[in-house]
């Protein structure tokens, strides 16, 4: 038995061979993770779900509910399938093969949609192909993500995981920041005409996700500590019930996840509000993406350190506070910035800084907390269940689109603020996972 001491309380490692493998491969795995996250982050910048995808959807259909539907597909097809996948992968000694296979078929779908855009098919065909491509991309990536969380949890022990995840997430947001300059040019007056501007962006996204996939193949995955798991002994309903009934910390985490998901009501409409109501020029979409990535980089570095030193429960509280900023600021801009494009542009940029910071808090808060409290053989089941529960909020953008069509932007922003306000009360009750582990 090896005892390791670091910034966190002393941790005992029972499997000496596994720990030796982890330490020997730490540099390689960290480098591969940085490239993986950087490539994937750049791709998500090129097809930003709160910037590029909404404007593309609006250009194809001129339909606000369709814009909301695209965002719902983007988030829902990543979250909802993870419970059954997590149960299937639970207890396996190795999950890297599943990760590599699913990630490849997921990411190649972007290349086909980029080709369709480049061929300048009619808008009806493209409007049909857009959700289909997103269903394949995000649906298969959902399974890959479950395997990724398990592999990451084994490659990086708890006493260094928070810091490394902060670094890798910063790499992702930094790559998004660089991609924002290309987005600004492509969607600006000097960029290619529609749909070639979007063909370029989706094509670059396809290249970057394949670079990320190549990095995954270099991961060195330690063997799981155990192959025994509750998933194999219970059916789906019993297993979900056993986790929710027995684990109060998980229940609170899941409820907080649902409530912070309420930010999705307005998520795809901040850029629409800025360009259509406040008359901010559309070539500022790249600026907003840059602001979002700055918020993500900054929060990743700061919250990664907080997660490691203070615990993921503190990060969850900060996340709720960050989630309040965008709808509150958008409401103020709607009231006071209609006559000033400069003020509207600066205020919307701050909204996207807060959105990026909120995005940066999910992995280091809610998901890191799940990894901390999950039994080793049940990590995939816990993360799958957590993300599937989070998937209950995927309908939020579509509801937001319907609400916006029936009411006004101020009403939408007020409704959006309520969820994280209640969520803050919930996460304040979540204890430090390290205290539970020591107990």
C-alpha positions in Angstrom: 0.0 0.0 0.0 1.4 3.4 -1.0 0.6 6.6 0.8 0.7 9.8 -1.1 0.5 13.3 0.4 -0.3 16.5 -1.5 -2.4 19.5 -1.2 -5.4 17.4 -0.4 -5.6 15.0 2.6 -3.5 11.9 2.5 -4.7 9.3 0.0 -4.0 5.6 0.2 -3.5 3.6 -3.0 -4.2 -0.1 -2.7 -3.1 -1.2 -6.2 0.6 -0.6 -6.3 1.0 -1.7 -9.9 -1.8 0.6 -11.1 -0.3 3.5 -9.2 3.1 3.0 -10.8 1.5 2.9 -14.3 -0.4 6.1 -13.5 2.7 8.0 -12.4 4.9 6.7 -15.3 2.3 7.7 -17.9 1.2 10.9 -16.3 3.2 13.2 -18.6 2.0 11.4 -21.7 -1.6 11.3 -20.6 -1.5 15.0 -19.6 -0.1 16.0 -23.0 -2.6 13.9 -24.9 -5.4 15.3 -22.8 -4.3 18.9 -23.6 -4.3 18.2 -27.3 -7.6 16.3 -27.0 -9.2 19.2 -25.2 -7.6 21.9 -27.4 -8.7 20.3 -30.6 -12.2 19.6 -29.4 -12.5 23.1 -27.9 -11.4 24.7 -31.2 -14.1 22.7 -33.0 -16.8 23.8 -30.6 -15.7 27.3 -31.2 -16.1 27.0 -34.9 -19.7 25.6 -34.4 -20.5 27.5 -31.2 -23.9 26.3 -29.9 -24.7 29.7 -28.5 -23.3 31.7 -31.5 -22.7 30.0 -34.8 -25.3 27.3 -34.7 -28.2 29.7 -33.8 -27.3 32.1 -36.6 -27.0 29.2 -39.1 -30.3 27.8 -38.0 -32.0 31.2 -38.3 -30.4 31.8 -41.7 -31.8 28.5 -43.0 -35.3 28.8 -41.6 -36.1 32.2 -40.1 -37.7 30.2 -37.3 -37.1 30.9 -33.6 -38.5 27.5 -32.4 -36.1 25.8 -34.9 -33.2 27.7 -33.3 -34.3 26.4 -30.0 -34.7 22.9 -31.4 -31.2 22.9 -32.7 -29.8 23.8 -29.2 -32.1 21.2 -27.7 -30.7 18.5 -30.0 -27.1 19.7 -29.4 -27.4 19.3 -25.6 -30.0 16.6 -25.4 -28.4 14.1 -27.6 -25.2 14.4 -25.5 -26.9 14.0 -22.2 -29.8 11.6 -22.5 -28.1 8.4 -23.8 -25.5 8.4 -21.1 -27.4 6.4 -18.5 -27.8 3.2 -20.5 -24.3 3.6 -21.9 -22.9 4.2 -18.4 -24.5 1.0 -17.1 -23.2 -1.0 -20.0 -19.6 0.2 -19.5 -19.7 -0.1 -15.7 -17.2 -2.6 -14.2 -15.2 -3.0 -17.4 -11.4 -3.2 -16.9 -10.8 -0.9 -19.9 -13.0 1.6 -21.7 -10.5 3.3 -24.0 -11.4 1.0 -27.0 -15.1 2.1 -26.7 -14.0 5.8 -26.4 -11.8 5.7 -29.5 -14.4 3.8 -31.7 -17.4 6.0 -30.8 -15.5 9.2 -31.0 -14.4 8.4 -34.6 -17.8 7.7 -36.0 -19.3 10.7 -34.1 -16.8 13.2 -35.4 -16.7 12.2 -39.0 -20.3 13.3 -39.3 -19.2 16.9 -39.3 -17.1 16.4 -42.4 -20.2 15.2 -44.3 -22.3 18.2 -43.3 -19.5 20.5 -44.2 -19.4 18.9 -47.6 -23.2 19.4 -48.0 -22.8 23.1 -47.2 -19.9 23.4 -49.6 -22.0 21.9 -52.4 -24.6 24.6 -51.7 -27.6 22.4 -51.5 -31.0 24.1 -51.2 -31.9 25.5 -47.8 -34.6 22.9 -47.1 -32.1 20.1 -47.6 -29.6 21.8 -45.4 -32.2 22.5 -42.7 -33.0 18.8 -42.6 -29.3 17.7 -42.6 -28.3 20.1 -39.8 -30.3 18.3 -37.1 -29.4 14.9 -38.5 -25.7 15.7 -38.4 -26.0 17.0 -34.8 -27.9 13.9 -33.8 -25.1 11.6 -35.1 -22.3 13.9 -33.7 -23.7 14.5 -30.3 -25.5 11.1 -29.9 -22.4 9.0 -30.5 -20.2 11.5 -28.6 -22.5 10.9 -25.6 -21.3 7.3 -25.3 -17.7 8.4 -25.9 -18.0 10.9 -23.1 -19.0 8.3 -20.6 -16.0 6.2 -21.4 -13.8 9.4 -21.4 -14.9 10.3 -17.8 -14.0 6.8 -16.6 -10.6 6.8 -18.4 -9.8 10.3 -17.1 -10.7 9.3 -13.6 -8.2 6.4 -13.8 -5.4 8.3 -15.5 -5.5 11.2 -13.1 -5.9 10.4 -9.3 -8.1 12.7 -7.2 -5.3 14.5 -5.6 -4.2 16.0 -9.0 -7.3 15.6 -11.1 -8.8 19.0 -10.3 -5.7 20.9 -11.4 -5.2 18.8 -14.6 -8.8 19.2 -15.6 -8.5 22.9 -15.1 -5.5 23.0 -17.4 -7.1 20.9 -20.1 -10.3 22.9 -19.9 -8.3 26.1 -20.2 -6.7 24.6 -23.3 -10.1 24.0 -24.8 -11.3 27.5 -24.1 -8.0 29.0 -25.3 -8.5 27.1 -28.6 -12.0 28.5 -28.8 -10.6 32.0 -28.4 -8.3 31.5 -31.4 -11.2 30.1 -33.5 -13.3 33.1 -32.6 -11.2 35.3 -34.9 -11.9 33.0 -37.8 -15.6 33.0 -36.9 -15.6 36.8 -36.8 -14.1 37.0 -40.3 -16.2 34.2 -41.8 -19.5 35.7 -40.6 -18.5 39.3 -41.3 -18.9 41.4 -44.4 -15.5 40.4 -45.8 -16.1 36.7 -45.3 -17.4 34.1 -47.8 -21.0 34.3 -48.8 -23.7 32.0 -47.3 -23.5 29.0 -47.1 -19.8 28.8 -47.8 -19.0 30.8 -44.6 -20.7 28.0 -42.6 -19.1 25.3 -44.8 -15.7 26.7 -43.8 -16.5 26.8 -40.1 -18.0 23.3 -40.0 -15.1 22.0 -42.1 -12.5 23.4 -39.7 -14.5 21.9 -36.8 -14.3 18.5 -38.5 -10.6 18.8 -38.8 -10.1 19.8 -35.2 -12.3 17.0 -33.8 -10.3 14.5 -35.8 -7.1 15.9 -34.3 -8.6 15.5 -30.9 -9.5 11.9 -31.8 -5.9 11.2 -32.7 -4.8 12.4 -29.3 -7.3 10.0 -27.6 -5.4 7.0 -29.2 -2.3 8.0 -27.2 -4.0 7.6 -23.8 -2.6 5.0 -21.5 -5.5 3.7 -19.5 -4.8 1.8 -16.2 -6.9 -1.3 -15.5 -10.0 -0.6 -13.4 -9.7 -1.3 -9.7 -12.7 -3.6 -9.7 -15.0 -5.4 -12.2 -17.8 -5.9 -9.7 -20.6 -3.4 -10.0 -24.2 -3.0 -9.0 -25.2 -2.4 -12.6 -24.8 -6.0 -13.4 -27.0 -7.1 -10.5 -30.0 -4.7 -10.9 -32.2 -3.7 -13.8 -32.2 -0.1 -15.0 -35.1 1.1 -12.8 -33.7 -0.7 -9.7 -30.2 0.7 -10.2 -31.4 4.3 -10.6 -33.6 3.9 -7.6 -30.8 2.5 -5.5 -28.4 5.3 -6.3 -31.0 8.1 -5.8 -32.3 6.5 -2.5 -29.0 5.7 -0.9 -26.9 8.7 -2.0 -28.1 12.1 -0.7 -25.1 13.9 -2.1 -25.8 12.6 -5.5 -29.5 13.6 -5.2 -28.6 17.2 -4.3 -26.0 17.3 -7.1 -28.7 16.0 -9.6 -31.3 18.5 -8.5 -28.8 21.4 -8.7 -27.8 20.2 -12.2 -31.5 20.4 -13.3 -31.9 23.8 -11.9 -28.8 25.3 -13.4 -29.9 23.8 -16.6 -32.7 26.5 -16.6 -30.1 28.8 -18.1 -30.9 27.0 -21.4 -34.2 28.9 -21.7 -32.3 32.0 -23.0 -29.0 30.4 -24.1 -29.5 30.5 -27.9 -31.2 33.9 -27.8 -28.6 36.2 -26.3 -27.0 36.6 -29.7 -30.4 36.9 -31.4 -31.4 39.6 -28.9 -28.1 41.5 -29.5 -28.4 41.5 -33.3 -32.1 41.8 -33.8 -33.2 44.0 -30.9 -30.1 46.0 -29.8 -28.9 46.2 -33.5 -25.4 45.0 -32.7 -23.6 44.2 -36.1 -23.5 40.5 -36.8 -19.8 40.5 -37.4 -19.5 41.0 -33.6 -20.5 37.3 -33.2 -16.8 36.5 -33.2 -16.2 39.0 -30.5 -18.9 37.3 -28.3 -17.3 33.9 -28.9 -13.9 35.4 -27.9 -15.5 36.8 -24.7 -17.1 33.5 -24.0 -13.7 31.7 -24.3 -12.0 34.3 -22.1 -14.6 33.6 -19.4 -14.0 29.9 -19.8 -10.2 30.0 -19.6 -10.3 32.3 -16.6 -12.9 30.2 -14.7 -11.1 27.0 -15.6 -7.8 28.1 -14.1 -9.4 29.7 -11.0 -12.1 27.0 -10.4 -9.7 24.2 -11.0 -7.5 25.4 -8.2 -10.6 26.0 -6.0 -11.9 22.5 -6.8 -8.6 20.9 -5.8 -8.0 22.9 -2.6 -11.6 23.5 -1.3 -13.7 20.9 -3.0 -16.1 20.6 -6.0 -19.1 21.6 -3.8 -17.7 25.2 -3.6 -17.4 25.3 -7.4 -21.1 24.4 -7.7 -22.0 27.3 -5.5 -20.0 29.7 -7.6 -21.6 28.2 -10.8 -25.0 29.2 -9.6 -23.9 32.7 -9.0 -22.3 32.9 -12.4 -25.5 31.6 -14.1 -27.5 34.5 -12.7 -25.4 37.1 -14.5 -26.4 36.6 -18.2 -30.2 36.9 -17.9 -29.9 39.8 -15.4 -27.4 41.7 -17.6 -29.5 41.0 -20.7 -32.6 42.4 -19.0 -30.7 45.5 -18.1 -29.4 45.9 -21.6 -32.9 45.5 -23.0 -34.0 48.4 -20.8 -31.1 50.8 -21.1 -29.0 50.0 -24.2 -31.4 50.2 -27.1 -30.0 53.6 -28.1 -26.3 52.7 -27.8 -24.8 50.1 -30.0 -21.5 50.5 -28.1 -23.1 49.8 -24.7 -25.1 47.0 -26.1 -22.0 45.4 -27.7 -19.9 45.7 -24.4 -22.8 44.4 -22.3 -23.4 41.4 -24.6 -19.7 40.6 -24.5 -19.9 40.5 -20.7 -22.9 38.2 -21.0 -20.8 35.8 -23.0 -17.9 36.1 -20.5 -20.3 34.9 -17.8 -21.7 32.2 -20.1 -18.1 30.9 -20.7 -17.4 31.1 -16.9 -20.5 29.1 -16.2 -19.6 26.5 -18.9 -16.2 26.2 -17.3 -17.7 25.4 -13.9 -19.7 22.3 -14.9 -16.8 19.9 -15.3 -14.9 21.2 -12.3 -18.0 21.4 -10.1 -20.9 19.0 -10.8 -19.1 16.3 -12.8 -15.9 16.4 -10.6 -18.2 16.0 -7.6 -19.8 12.9 -9.1 -16.4 11.4 -9.8 -15.4 12.1 -6.2 -18.5 10.4 -4.7 -18.8 7.5 -7.1 -17.6 4.0 -6.1 -14.7 3.0 -8.5 -16.7 0.3 -10.2 -19.7 2.6 -10.6 -18.1 5.7 -12.1 -19.6 5.2 -15.6 -23.0 4.5 -14.1 -22.8 7.6 -11.8 -21.6 9.9 -14.6 -24.1 8.5 -17.1 -27.0 8.9 -14.6 -25.9 12.4 -13.7 -25.7 13.5 -17.3 -29.0 11.8 -18.2 -30.7 13.6 -15.4 -29.1 16.8 -16.7 -30.7 15.9 -20.0 -34.1 16.6 -18.6 -33.3 20.3 -19.2 -32.6 19.9 -22.9 -36.1 21.0 -23.7 -35.4 24.4 -22.1 -34.1 26.1 -25.3 -37.2 25.0 -27.3 -39.5 26.1 -24.5 -37.5 29.4 -24.4 -38.2 29.8 -28.2 -41.9 29.2 -27.7 -42.0 31.5 -24.7 -40.2 34.2 -26.7 -42.6 33.9 -29.5 -45.6 34.3 -27.1 -44.1 37.0 -24.9 -41.1 39.2 -24.9 -37.3 39.1 -24.3 -37.6 40.6 -20.7 -40.1 37.9 -19.8 -37.7 35.2 -21.1 -34.8 36.7 -19.1 -36.8 36.9 -15.9 -37.9 33.3 -16.2 -34.3 32.3 -16.8 -33.1 33.9 -13.6 -35.4 31.9 -11.3 -33.8 28.5 -11.8 -30.2 29.3 -10.6 -31.7 31.3 -7.7 -33.4 28.2 -6.4 -30.4 26.1 -7.4 -28.1 28.1 -5.2 -30.2 27.1 -2.2 -29.9 23.5 -3.2 -26.1 23.3 -3.7 -25.5 25.2 -0.4 -26.6 21.9 1.3 -24.1 19.7 -0.5 -21.1 18.7 1.8 -17.5 18.3 0.8 -17.0 15.0 -0.9 -13.6 14.6 0.6 -15.1 14.5 4.1 -17.4 11.7 2.9 -14.4 9.8 1.5 -12.4 10.1 4.7 -15.4 9.0 6.7 
